[in-house]
Amino acid sequence: MVNQDRLVNEFLELIQIDSLSSKEGQVAKVLIQKLKDLGLEVTVDNAGEKIGGETGNVIARKKGTKSGKTILFSCHMDTVTPGEGIKPIIKEGVIYSDGTTILGGDNKAGIAAVLEGLRIIKENNIEHGDIEVVFSIWEEGGLFGAKNLDYSLLKADYGFVLDSGGSPGEIIITGPAQDKVNATIKGKSAHAGVAPEEGVSAIMIAARAINNMNLLRIDEETTANVGVISGGTATNIVTPEVQVKAESRSINEAKLDAQTKHMMEVFQKAAEELGGSVELDIERMYPPFNIGEDEEIVIKVKEVFTALGIESYTKATGGGSDTNILNGNGIKSVNLGIGEKKPHTLEEHLHIVDLVNSARMVSQIIQTFAN
């Protein structure tokens, strides 16, 4: 039922429309028209005005022909850099970029699959319940579109985020919360060759703190990392200030709170011991989610893959996505694999068979949840 040529051509069309985070205006315009052509009512919320983007989130709704669960499909429109001037190449059933940019399958493969799935329903007059679609802005780097989504426009019982790297059949049911931990460490400048004893090295404070910090894999549910250290101007100056950017994640919020507290205390202790100070900025970036294996959304999605002849499996992820935000706003959601391979790299690629199966998955989800 999937028109493979149409699906591939639409995916190629979409990835060649530049849409870096906050610059999704052109692709949003194209998608709005495509959704309207499919018979959906389309609204654009004011998220872009709130966060400084070209457009808001694109929200669409298709009234059901029968009763059933209201389901939501969610993908993000933005891509990471380098994502301008994408030139796709197809080799042996796999779509690549020309190697100078990303491909943009993250997340336009999901968008193309949703559009094709909706076309299948329309062209074959398949009965369905109410369907909602959200194409969000600025997911990369902070999930800002989903965080600022106008949830008053949605009535979904269940959400399906098409934004995971596994092939169709992967069902992400658990994801962590994340804390951003930013530290500004302050010491005292001095000439490093003439009077170093008069200075307090912010670099030494940062080094002591990081050396005493529990990092990387903490346990099976918790991770932490220091990702960026910046500061200093010259070797003959005792560095007066350093910025450290770190994070902690856990699917258990109590463990996350404990890990973040530990990181804060270590920074504060090192500053106190060496005569400096530290300013800490802590932000909960997104909440965790944990959907039970015995819950209806999981059971029925497994039925979807059985009907398609695709082996399914559930798993946890260490990453964040719009799935976290949807769950945090009361829409029980899972993240589904669509075959985004090596996203955020110049080696990103997508197997056409995964794109086709993703569209089949969308169509079958609509039918299964209408029954």
C-alpha positions as CSV (number, residue, x, y, z in Angstrom):
1,M,0.0,0.0,0.0
2,V,3.0,2.3,0.4
3,N,3.9,4.2,-2.7
4,Q,7.7,3.8,-2.4
5,D,8.7,6.2,-5.2
6,R,6.4,8.9,-3.8
7,L,7.6,8.4,-0.3
8,V,11.3,8.5,-1.2
9,N,10.8,11.6,-3.4
10,E,9.0,13.4,-0.7
11,F,11.7,12.6,1.8
12,L,14.3,13.9,-0.7
13,E,12.2,17.0,-1.1
14,L,12.0,17.7,2.6
15,I,15.7,17.1,3.4
16,Q,16.7,19.6,0.7
17,I,14.7,22.4,2.5
18,D,17.1,24.0,5.0
19,S,15.6,24.0,8.5
20,L,18.3,24.5,11.1
21,S,16.9,25.0,14.7
22,S,14.9,28.2,14.9
23,K,14.9,28.5,11.1
24,E,12.1,26.1,10.2
25,G,9.9,28.7,8.5
26,Q,10.2,27.4,4.9
27,V,9.7,23.7,5.7
28,A,6.8,24.6,7.9
29,K,5.1,26.4,5.0
30,V,5.5,23.3,2.8
31,L,4.3,20.9,5.5
32,I,1.2,23.1,6.3
33,Q,0.1,22.8,2.6
34,K,0.8,19.1,2.5
35,L,-1.3,18.5,5.6
36,K,-4.1,20.7,4.3
37,D,-4.1,18.7,1.0
38,L,-4.5,15.6,3.1
39,G,-7.7,17.0,4.7
40,L,-6.3,18.0,8.0
41,E,-7.1,21.2,9.9
42,V,-3.9,23.0,10.6
43,T,-2.9,25.5,13.3
44,V,0.5,27.1,14.1
45,D,1.0,28.0,17.7
46,N,3.0,30.9,19.1
47,A,6.0,28.9,20.3
48,G,8.2,30.6,17.8
49,E,7.4,34.0,19.2
50,K,8.3,32.8,22.7
51,I,11.7,31.4,21.8
52,G,12.7,33.5,18.8
53,G,12.0,31.2,15.9
54,E,10.7,31.8,12.3
55,T,7.6,29.7,13.0
56,G,5.7,28.0,15.8
57,N,4.9,24.3,16.1
58,V,2.7,23.0,13.3
59,I,-0.4,21.3,14.8
60,A,-2.9,19.4,12.6
61,R,-6.0,17.4,13.3
62,K,-8.1,15.0,11.3
63,K,-11.6,14.1,12.5
64,G,-12.2,10.4,12.9
65,T,-14.7,8.4,10.9
66,K,-15.4,6.2,13.9
67,S,-14.9,6.2,17.6
68,G,-11.5,5.2,19.1
69,K,-8.5,6.5,20.9
70,T,-7.3,9.9,19.8
71,I,-3.7,9.4,18.7
72,L,-0.9,11.9,18.1
73,F,2.1,11.6,15.8
74,S,5.0,13.8,16.6
75,C,8.2,14.7,14.7
76,H,10.5,17.7,14.8
77,M,11.2,19.9,11.8
78,D,14.7,21.2,12.7
79,T,18.1,19.7,11.9
80,V,21.5,20.1,13.4
81,T,24.5,21.7,11.6
82,P,26.0,21.2,9.0
83,G,22.5,21.0,7.6
84,E,22.3,23.5,4.8
85,G,22.6,22.7,1.1
86,I,22.0,18.9,1.6
87,K,22.6,16.9,-1.5
88,P,21.2,13.4,-1.2
89,I,22.7,10.4,-2.9
90,I,21.1,6.9,-3.2
91,K,23.3,3.8,-3.3
92,E,22.1,0.3,-3.2
93,G,18.8,1.1,-1.4
94,V,20.4,3.5,1.1
95,I,20.1,7.3,1.2
96,Y,23.2,9.3,2.1
97,S,24.2,13.0,1.9
98,D,27.2,13.8,-0.3
99,G,29.4,13.7,2.8
100,T,29.7,17.4,3.4
101,T,26.5,17.7,5.5
102,I,24.2,15.6,7.6
103,L,21.3,13.9,5.8
104,G,18.4,15.2,7.8
105,G,16.7,11.9,8.4
106,D,16.6,13.1,12.0
107,N,13.8,13.8,11.9
108,K,12.4,14.3,8.4
109,A,12.3,10.5,7.9
110,G,9.6,10.6,10.6
111,I,7.8,13.4,8.9
112,A,7.8,11.7,5.5
113,A,6.5,8.5,7.1
114,V,3.6,10.3,8.8
115,L,2.6,12.0,5.6
116,E,2.7,8.7,3.6
117,G,0.8,6.9,6.4
118,L,-2.0,9.6,6.2
119,R,-2.1,9.3,2.4
120,I,-2.6,5.5,2.7
121,I,-5.6,6.1,5.0
122,K,-7.1,8.7,2.8
123,E,-6.6,6.9,-0.6
124,N,-8.0,3.6,0.7
125,N,-10.9,5.2,2.7
126,I,-9.7,3.4,5.8
127,E,-11.8,4.1,8.9
128,H,-9.9,5.8,11.7
129,G,-10.3,7.6,15.0
130,D,-9.3,11.2,15.6
131,I,-5.7,11.8,14.5
132,E,-3.4,14.7,15.6
133,V,-0.1,15.6,14.2
134,V,2.6,17.9,15.7
135,F,5.7,18.9,13.7
136,S,7.7,20.7,16.4
137,I,10.4,23.4,16.1
138,W,13.8,23.5,17.8
139,E,14.0,20.0,19.2
140,E,17.7,19.8,18.8
141,G,19.6,21.4,21.7
142,G,16.8,21.7,24.2
143,L,13.3,20.4,23.1
144,F,12.2,24.0,23.0
145,G,9.3,23.5,20.6
146,A,7.7,20.8,22.7
147,K,8.3,22.7,25.9
148,N,6.4,25.7,24.4
149,L,3.7,23.7,22.6
150,D,0.1,24.9,23.1
151,Y,-1.2,21.7,24.7
152,S,-4.7,23.2,24.9
153,L,-5.0,22.4,21.2
154,L,-4.4,18.7,21.7
155,K,-6.8,16.0,22.9
156,A,-4.6,12.9,22.3
157,D,-4.9,9.9,24.5
158,Y,-1.6,8.4,23.2
159,G,1.4,9.9,21.4
160,F,3.9,8.3,19.0
161,V,7.1,10.1,18.5
162,L,8.9,8.9,15.4
163,D,12.5,9.9,16.3
164,S,14.6,6.9,17.3
165,G,17.5,5.3,15.5
166,G,16.4,1.7,15.7
167,S,14.7,0.2,12.8
168,P,10.9,-0.1,12.9
169,G,10.0,-2.6,15.6
170,E,11.9,-0.6,18.3
171,I,9.6,0.8,21.0
172,I,11.3,3.2,23.5
173,I,9.3,3.0,26.8
174,T,11.8,4.5,29.2
175,G,13.8,7.6,29.1
176,P,15.8,9.7,31.7
177,A,15.3,13.1,33.1
178,Q,18.3,15.4,32.7
179,D,19.8,18.2,34.8
180,K,22.0,20.9,33.2
181,V,24.8,21.8,35.6
182,N,26.7,24.9,34.7
183,A,29.4,26.2,37.1
184,T,31.1,29.6,36.9
185,I,34.2,29.2,39.0
186,K,35.9,32.4,40.3
187,G,39.5,32.7,41.6
188,K,41.9,35.7,41.6
189,S,44.2,36.8,38.8
190,A,47.9,37.3,39.4
191,H,51.2,37.2,37.4
192,A,52.0,33.6,37.2
193,G,55.8,34.2,37.0
194,V,56.1,37.2,39.4
195,A,53.6,36.6,42.2
196,P,51.6,33.4,41.6
197,E,51.0,33.0,45.4
198,E,48.8,36.1,45.2
199,G,46.4,34.4,42.8
200,V,43.7,31.8,43.1
201,S,43.5,29.5,40.1
202,A,40.0,28.9,38.9
203,I,41.5,26.1,36.7
204,M,42.9,24.4,39.8
205,I,39.4,24.6,41.5
206,A,37.8,23.1,38.5
207,A,40.4,20.3,38.3
208,R,40.0,19.4,41.9
209,A,36.2,19.4,41.7
210,I,36.2,17.2,38.6
211,N,38.8,14.8,40.0
212,N,36.6,14.3,43.0
213,M,33.3,14.0,41.1
214,N,31.5,10.7,40.3
215,L,31.1,10.8,36.5
216,L,30.1,8.8,33.4
217,R,28.2,5.5,34.3
218,I,27.0,5.9,37.9
219,D,24.7,2.9,37.9
220,E,22.3,1.2,35.5
221,E,19.9,4.1,35.7
222,T,22.2,7.1,36.1
223,T,24.9,8.9,34.1
224,A,26.9,12.2,34.5
225,N,29.4,14.0,32.3
226,V,31.5,17.1,32.2
227,G,31.3,18.2,28.6
228,V,32.8,21.7,28.3
229,I,35.5,23.6,30.1
230,S,36.5,27.1,29.1
231,G,38.5,30.0,30.5
232,G,41.9,31.5,30.8
233,T,43.7,33.9,28.4
234,A,47.5,33.3,28.8
235,T,50.0,31.0,30.5
236,N,51.5,33.9,32.5
237,I,48.2,34.8,34.2
238,V,46.7,32.8,37.1
239,T,43.2,32.2,35.7
240,P,40.5,34.1,37.5
241,E,37.5,32.5,36.0
242,V,36.4,29.2,34.4
243,Q,33.1,28.0,33.0
244,V,32.3,24.3,33.3
245,K,29.2,22.8,31.6
246,A,28.1,19.4,32.8
247,E,25.0,17.2,33.0
248,S,23.4,14.4,35.0
249,R,20.7,12.0,33.8
250,S,18.6,9.3,35.4
251,I,15.4,7.5,34.9
252,N,15.0,7.7,38.7
253,E,14.4,11.2,39.8
254,A,15.6,10.6,43.3
255,K,18.9,9.3,42.0
256,L,19.1,12.3,39.6
257,D,18.5,14.7,42.5
258,A,21.3,12.9,44.5
259,Q,23.8,13.0,41.6
260,T,23.1,16.7,40.9
261,K,23.5,17.5,44.6
262,H,26.8,15.6,44.7
263,M,28.1,17.6,41.7
264,M,27.1,20.9,43.3
265,E,28.7,20.0,46.6
266,V,32.0,19.0,45.0
267,F,32.2,22.3,43.1
268,Q,31.5,24.2,46.3
269,K,33.9,22.2,48.4
270,A,36.8,22.7,45.9
271,A,36.2,26.4,45.7
272,E,36.1,26.7,49.5
273,E,39.3,24.7,49.9
274,L,41.3,26.7,47.4
275,G,40.0,30.2,48.3
276,G,37.7,30.8,45.4
277,S,33.9,30.8,44.8
278,V,31.5,29.2,42.5
279,E,28.2,30.2,41.0
280,L,25.9,27.3,40.0
281,D,23.1,27.3,37.5
282,I,21.0,24.1,37.7
283,E,18.1,23.4,35.3
284,R,15.9,20.4,34.9
285,M,15.8,20.1,31.2
286,Y,13.1,17.4,30.9
287,P,11.3,14.8,33.1
288,P,11.7,11.1,32.8
289,F,9.1,8.7,31.4
290,N,8.5,5.0,32.1
291,I,5.7,3.2,30.3
292,G,4.8,-0.2,31.6
293,E,5.0,-3.3,29.3
294,D,1.4,-4.1,30.3
295,E,0.0,-0.8,29.4
296,E,-2.4,-0.5,26.4
297,I,-0.2,1.7,24.3
298,V,2.6,-0.8,24.4
299,I,0.4,-3.9,23.9
300,K,-1.3,-2.4,20.9
301,V,1.9,-1.2,19.3
302,K,3.3,-4.7,19.5
303,E,0.1,-5.8,17.8
304,V,0.9,-3.3,15.0
305,F,4.2,-4.9,14.3
306,T,2.8,-8.4,14.5
307,A,0.3,-7.4,11.8
308,L,3.1,-6.0,9.7
309,G,5.3,-9.1,10.2
310,I,8.0,-7.1,12.0
311,E,9.7,-8.3,15.2
312,S,9.2,-5.8,18.0
313,Y,11.0,-5.1,21.2
314,T,10.9,-2.6,24.0
315,K,14.0,-0.8,25.4
316,A,15.1,2.1,27.5
317,T,17.2,5.1,26.1
318,G,19.7,7.3,27.7
319,G,18.7,10.3,25.5
320,G,16.0,12.9,25.7
321,S,13.4,13.6,23.0
322,D,10.0,15.2,22.6
323,T,8.7,12.0,24.2
324,N,9.8,13.2,27.6
325,I,7.9,16.5,27.2
326,L,4.7,14.9,25.9
327,N,4.6,12.5,28.8
328,G,5.3,15.3,31.2
329,N,2.3,17.1,29.8
330,G,-0.1,14.2,30.3
331,I,0.1,12.5,26.8
332,K,1.2,9.0,27.3
333,S,3.8,8.5,24.6
334,V,6.5,6.2,23.2
335,N,9.3,6.8,20.9
336,L,9.5,4.5,17.8
337,G,12.5,3.5,15.8
338,I,12.5,4.7,12.2
339,G,16.0,3.8,11.1
340,E,17.9,7.1,11.6
341,K,21.5,5.8,11.4
342,K,24.4,7.8,12.7
343,P,22.4,11.0,13.1
344,H,24.3,14.3,13.7
345,T,27.2,13.1,11.7
346,L,28.4,13.3,8.1
347,E,27.9,9.6,7.8
348,E,24.1,9.8,8.6
349,H,22.1,7.5,6.3
350,L,18.7,5.9,6.0
351,H,17.8,2.5,4.5
352,I,14.8,2.9,2.1
353,V,13.3,-0.3,3.6
354,D,13.2,1.3,7.0
355,L,11.5,4.4,5.5
356,V,8.9,2.2,3.9
357,N,8.3,0.2,7.0
358,S,7.9,3.4,9.0
359,A,5.1,4.6,6.8
360,R,3.5,1.1,7.0
361,M,3.8,1.4,10.8
362,V,2.0,4.8,10.8
363,S,-0.9,3.5,8.7
364,Q,-1.2,0.4,10.9
365,I,-1.1,2.3,14.2
366,I,-4.0,4.4,12.9
367,Q,-6.0,1.3,12.0
368,T,-5.2,-0.6,15.2
369,F,-6.1,2.2,17.6
370,A,-9.3,2.8,15.8
371,N,-10.5,-0.7,16.8
